[in-house]
Amino acid sequence: MTTEWTLRAEGIEVLPPHIVRPHAFAPEPATDSRRRGSTRPDSVFAVQEHLDNVFPALESLRTQAYHLAAWGEELARRLLRGQRLLAAGNGGSAAEAQHLTAELVGRFDGERVPFSAISLHAETSAVTAIANDYGFEELFARQVRAHGRSGDVLILLSTSGKSPNLLRAADAAARLNVTTWALTGPAPNPLASRCDEAVTIQALSANAQEGHLIALHAVCRAFDAEVARRGRNAAGTGSLA
């Protein structure tokens, strides 16, 4: 992940340094004073500014809560029918993508059956072979063509929304009738435009990436709720509808 632009350059609201918000996570003065003598004020300011800049990411997500809930419900319906989730990203976004697939194959925070989810960057032999033989831009598209089936979902994560290998993956998925979701930083961006649906976070790159994890957990929350609802329905009626 690289921060190549600032909030102000993108026209995104940033809290002025003189505005102080009450932080629930602020340490008690007695605890904080242990470090005051050896910690530079500019370092403290940098940390506080970073934490303040989390707020725009959270507010951006709150305005898209219904969208995240809809993703969770739709993903549950598809995976219960035997479809699969594919996920991809680069760098920190790859870690976020793998976090999501781990929640589905393992569990989020409650017991349930496992579901099929694959992180396309995680198989190192395939990744290095494809990158070596076909080029890095083809890295995910070729795997989409290998693993994707009609009705599957491909979620692509990128703070910039400009990664060529993700754009090619979206194109490959469209040709296979694989639904594409983008989770990105500020819109407009090419990936959000290329995918079927997008959740875009209006925040600085680092904070947008932090917002991505919150968004994925929110999707998992809705996913588990829908799986549980359908399980209760099946117990009563014999149908997962």
Buried (B, 14 or more C-beta within 10 A) or exposed (E): BEEEBEBEEBEBEBBEEEEEEEEEEEEEEEEEEEEEEEEEEEEEEEEBEEBBBBBBBBBBBEEBEEBBBBBBBBBBBBBBEEBBBBBBBBBBBBBBBBBBBBBBBEBBEEEEEEBBBBBBBBEEEBBEEBBEEEEBBBBBBBBBBEBBEEBBBBBBBBBBBEBBBBBBBBEBBBEBEBBBBBBBBBBEBBBBEBBBBBBBBBBBBBBBBBBBBBBBBBBBBBBBBBBEEBBEEEEEEEEBE
